[in-house]
């Protein structure tokens, strides 16, 4: 079984179980001392825009998809160039000792400080200069990373001849509808989820049938990028319960389903030894690899930069 992912996946799941129910619970109980009976800023300052109570299911899906976005998915594809074992060790170690501690700590600090963001909290602890320096760095870095992600998404839309654009728009419109149903109509979250999943499934089905092919030639990627910028702008200016939160919540389900299918496939590999792989599919990645063409560079620091979001990135705490 060592030549299959089975044991590695089982061991990793077991480690995460120990981390969550042991190490994580200990940190929560002894360091942050969270109390479910205390009122949160969402209840104390409810305005329906930035402060509002939300179902735990919606919140979990929203946070999950906000974190498991392009970076944690794309990064491991780049980092695995050095072999799957260094990437796996780095992800597990980074998650255990840095990643979740920073994200969870940032969230708890905000909750304890009346729901304030990094700017006001930094001002309280370090003064005006510290706040200015932090916000300037955050803005600079977000511009860089947004530009990189926009370029990748635009290239992705263009490479697949617009077949993924209709599903994207479908998920966005579904998110808008679900936001209205949840917070305006006050519909049950499970009913809203069922409606949302049906519409997402329809969008995924219609994508290949109605591809959106742009006629601008070499300017196609630039136009796709402009559309992506418009979507990001709407997400940043519309109230959170109107757009970004319900959209991320609904988008969580396809991503989570893909993860479950990958895990099922990995756990089924011992039963497929000796079987012929499907036509056109070949996966043969060694545990340790070098970069023979010198495209990426040395494993240090490239591996740890490529797999940043998936291991330790504190940028998720901006959510």
matplotlib code that plots the C-alpha trace (Angstrom):
import matplotlib.pyplot as plt

x = [0.0, 3.0, 2.9, -0.6, -1.9, -4.1, -1.9, -0.7, -4.2, -5.4, -2.4, -3.0, -6.7, -5.7, -3.2, -5.7, -8.2, -5.7, -4.8, -8.5, -9.9, -6.7, -4.3, -6.9, -9.4, -6.6, -5.5, -9.2, -9.9, -6.6, -5.4, -8.5, -11.0, -13.9, -17.4, -20.4, -22.7, -21.1, -22.7, -20.7, -20.4, -22.8, -25.5, -24.4, -24.0, -26.3, -26.7, -27.4, -24.4, -21.2, -22.6, -25.3, -25.9, -25.6, -26.2, -23.2, -23.6, -23.4, -20.5, -18.6, -19.1, -18.3, -15.0, -14.0, -14.5, -12.9, -9.7, -9.8, -9.8, -7.3, -4.1, -4.5, -5.5, -3.0, -0.1, 0.2, 0.1, 3.3, 4.9, 4.4, 7.0, 9.5, 7.7, 4.6, 6.3, 8.0, 4.7, 2.7, 5.1, 5.1, 1.3, 0.7, 3.5, 2.4, -1.2, -0.5, 1.9, 1.3, -1.6, -4.7, -3.3, -2.8, -6.2, -8.2, -6.2, -7.0, -10.6, -10.9, -9.0, -11.5, -14.4, -12.9, -12.3, -16.0, -15.6, -13.0, -10.6, -6.8, -6.6, -8.3, -6.8, -3.3, -3.8, -4.8, -1.6, 1.0, -0.3, -1.0, 2.4, 2.0, -1.5, -0.4, 2.5, 0.4, -2.5, 0.0, 1.6, -1.8, -2.9, 0.3, 0.3, -3.4, -2.9, -0.1, -1.9, -5.2, -3.4, -1.8, -5.1, -7.0, -4.5, -4.8, -8.6, -8.7, -6.3, -8.4, -11.6, -9.9, -8.2, -11.5, -13.2, -15.6, -17.2, -16.5, -17.9, -21.6, -21.1, -19.2, -22.0, -24.5, -22.9, -22.7, -26.4, -27.3, -25.4, -27.4, -30.6, -29.6, -28.6, -32.1, -33.8, -31.7, -31.8, -34.8, -37.3, -35.9, -36.2, -34.8, -31.1, -31.6, -34.3, -32.1, -29.2, -31.3, -32.4, -28.9, -27.4, -30.0, -29.2, -25.4, -25.9, -27.9, -25.2, -22.5, -24.6, -25.2, -21.6, -20.4, -23.7, -23.5, -19.8, -19.0, -16.4, -15.0, -14.2, -11.3, -8.4, -5.3, -7.4, -9.6, -7.6, -7.7, -11.4, -11.8, -9.6, -11.8, -14.9, -13.1, -12.2, -15.9, -17.0, -14.3, -15.5, -19.1, -18.0, -16.1, -18.8, -22.0, -23.1, -21.7, -25.0, -26.1, -23.3, -20.0, -21.1, -24.0, -21.9, -19.0, -21.3, -22.9, -19.6, -18.3, -20.4, -18.8, -15.3, -16.1, -17.6, -14.5, -12.3, -14.5, -14.3, -10.5, -10.3, -12.5, -10.3, -7.2, -8.7, -9.8, -6.3, -5.3, -8.2, -7.0, -3.4, -2.7, -5.7, -5.2, -5.6, -8.3, -7.3, -5.6, -5.0, -1.5, -0.5, 3.1, 4.5, 7.5, 7.9, 11.1, 11.8, 14.2, 13.5, 15.5, 14.7, 15.5, 12.1, 11.1, 14.5, 15.6, 13.2, 14.1, 12.5, 10.3, 8.3, 7.4, 6.4, 4.4, 2.4, 1.9, -1.9, -2.4, 0.0, 0.5, -0.8, -2.3, -4.0, -7.0, -7.5, -8.4, -11.7]
y = [0.0, 2.3, 2.9, 4.3, 7.4, 5.3, 5.1, 8.7, 10.0, 7.9, 9.1, 12.7, 12.5, 11.0, 13.7, 16.4, 14.7, 14.8, 18.4, 19.5, 17.6, 17.7, 20.5, 22.9, 22.3, 22.9, 26.2, 27.3, 26.4, 27.5, 30.4, 32.1, 30.7, 31.2, 31.2, 30.4, 32.2, 35.6, 37.9, 38.6, 41.9, 40.5, 40.6, 43.7, 46.0, 44.4, 46.8, 44.3, 45.4, 44.5, 43.2, 40.6, 37.1, 34.2, 30.5, 28.4, 26.4, 29.5, 30.9, 27.7, 27.4, 31.1, 30.8, 27.5, 28.9, 32.2, 30.3, 27.4, 29.8, 30.0, 30.1, 26.9, 25.1, 26.4, 26.5, 22.8, 22.1, 24.3, 23.0, 19.4, 19.9, 19.2, 15.9, 15.2, 14.4, 17.8, 19.5, 17.2, 17.7, 21.5, 21.7, 19.6, 21.3, 24.8, 24.2, 22.8, 25.3, 28.6, 28.7, 28.0, 29.7, 32.9, 32.8, 31.8, 34.2, 37.1, 36.2, 35.9, 39.2, 40.9, 39.4, 40.5, 44.0, 44.6, 43.3, 45.8, 45.2, 45.3, 49.1, 50.1, 47.2, 48.1, 51.7, 50.7, 48.7, 50.5, 53.9, 55.9, 55.1, 51.3, 51.4, 53.4, 51.0, 47.9, 49.2, 50.4, 46.9, 45.2, 47.4, 46.9, 43.1, 42.8, 44.7, 42.4, 39.2, 40.3, 41.1, 37.6, 35.9, 38.0, 37.1, 33.4, 33.5, 35.4, 32.9, 30.0, 31.4, 32.0, 28.6, 26.8, 28.8, 30.4, 27.1, 28.0, 31.5, 30.6, 28.5, 31.4, 33.9, 31.3, 30.9, 34.6, 35.1, 32.2, 33.8, 37.0, 35.1, 33.1, 36.2, 37.7, 34.4, 34.1, 37.7, 39.3, 36.5, 34.7, 31.3, 28.2, 27.8, 24.2, 25.1, 28.0, 25.6, 23.1, 25.8, 27.1, 23.7, 23.1, 26.3, 25.7, 22.3, 23.8, 26.4, 23.7, 21.8, 24.8, 25.9, 23.6, 24.0, 27.8, 28.8, 32.5, 33.0, 36.5, 38.0, 40.3, 38.0, 38.9, 41.2, 38.4, 37.9, 41.6, 41.7, 38.6, 40.4, 43.4, 41.3, 39.8, 43.2, 44.2, 41.2, 41.9, 45.5, 44.5, 42.0, 44.8, 47.5, 45.5, 44.6, 41.4, 39.5, 40.7, 39.2, 37.9, 35.8, 33.8, 33.5, 32.0, 29.8, 28.3, 28.0, 26.0, 22.9, 22.2, 22.7, 20.5, 17.8, 17.7, 17.3, 14.4, 12.7, 13.1, 11.6, 8.7, 8.1, 8.1, 5.7, 3.4, 3.1, -0.2, -1.9, -0.6, -1.9, -3.6, -2.1, -0.2, 3.6, 5.4, 6.4, 9.8, 9.9, 9.3, 10.3, 9.4, 11.8, 10.8, 11.6, 13.6, 15.5, 18.1, 20.8, 19.5, 22.5, 25.1, 26.7, 27.1, 27.2, 25.6, 24.0, 26.7, 29.1, 28.3, 25.5, 27.6, 30.5, 28.4, 26.7, 29.7, 30.0, 26.3, 26.1, 29.3, 32.4, 34.9, 36.7, 34.6, 36.5, 39.5, 37.7]
z = [0.0, 0.3, -3.4, -3.2, -1.4, 1.0, 4.1, 3.7, 3.4, 6.5, 8.5, 7.6, 8.5, 11.8, 12.5, 11.7, 14.0, 16.8, 16.1, 16.1, 19.0, 21.1, 20.3, 18.9, 21.7, 24.2, 22.6, 22.5, 26.1, 27.7, 25.6, 24.1, 26.6, 24.2, 25.7, 23.6, 26.0, 25.4, 22.9, 19.7, 17.9, 15.3, 17.9, 19.8, 16.8, 14.2, 11.2, 8.4, 6.5, 8.3, 11.6, 11.5, 13.0, 10.6, 10.6, 11.7, 8.5, 6.3, 8.3, 8.0, 4.3, 3.8, 5.8, 4.2, 0.6, 1.5, 2.6, 0.1, -2.9, -5.8, -3.7, -1.6, -4.8, -7.2, -4.8, -4.2, -7.9, -8.2, -4.9, -5.8, -8.6, -5.8, -4.9, -3.0, 0.4, 1.0, 0.0, 2.4, 5.3, 4.8, 4.6, 7.7, 9.7, 8.6, 9.4, 12.8, 14.2, 12.3, 9.8, 11.9, 15.0, 13.1, 11.3, 14.4, 16.6, 14.3, 14.2, 18.0, 18.5, 16.2, 18.1, 21.5, 20.1, 19.1, 15.6, 14.6, 11.7, 11.6, 11.2, 14.4, 16.4, 15.2, 16.1, 19.6, 20.2, 18.1, 17.3, 14.1, 12.5, 13.0, 11.6, 8.5, 7.9, 8.2, 6.0, 3.4, 3.3, 3.2, 0.3, -1.6, -1.2, -2.0, -5.3, -6.3, -5.3, -6.9, -10.1, -10.2, -9.5, -12.0, -14.7, -13.8, -13.9, -17.1, -18.7, -17.4, -18.8, -22.2, -22.3, -21.8, -24.5, -22.1, -21.0, -17.4, -17.6, -17.5, -14.3, -12.7, -13.5, -12.4, -9.0, -8.5, -9.4, -7.2, -4.4, -4.8, -4.8, -1.7, 0.1, -0.4, 0.6, 3.8, 5.0, 3.4, 3.1, 6.2, 4.5, 6.3, 5.5, 4.4, 1.9, 0.6, 0.3, -1.7, -4.1, -4.4, -5.2, -7.8, -9.6, -9.3, -10.8, -13.6, -14.2, -14.4, -16.9, -19.1, -19.2, -22.0, -23.9, -24.0, -24.1, -24.1, -26.8, -27.1, -30.5, -29.5, -30.5, -28.5, -26.3, -25.0, -21.8, -21.1, -21.5, -19.3, -16.7, -16.9, -16.2, -13.2, -11.9, -12.1, -10.2, -7.5, -7.3, -6.7, -4.1, -2.3, -2.3, -1.9, 1.7, 2.9, 3.3, -0.1, -2.2, -1.0, 2.0, 0.3, -2.9, -1.1, 0.9, -2.2, -4.0, -1.1, -2.0, -5.4, -4.0, -0.9, -3.1, -5.3, -2.1, -0.9, -4.4, -4.4, -0.9, -1.9, -4.9, -2.8, -0.3, -3.1, -4.6, -2.8, -4.7, -8.1, -8.0, -11.3, -13.0, -16.2, -15.8, -17.7, -21.2, -21.3, -17.5, -16.0, -12.6, -11.6, -9.0, -6.9, -3.2, -3.9, -7.1, -8.4, -10.9, -13.8, -16.1, -13.5, -14.0, -10.4, -8.7, -5.4, -3.0, -0.5, -0.6, -3.6, -2.0, 1.0, -1.2, -3.6, -0.9, 1.3, 1.4, 1.9, 4.9, 6.8, 5.1, 7.5, 4.6, 5.3, 8.5, 6.4, 5.7]

ax = plt.figure().add_subplot(projection="3d")
ax.plot(x, y, z, "-o")
ax.set_aspect("equal")
plt.show()
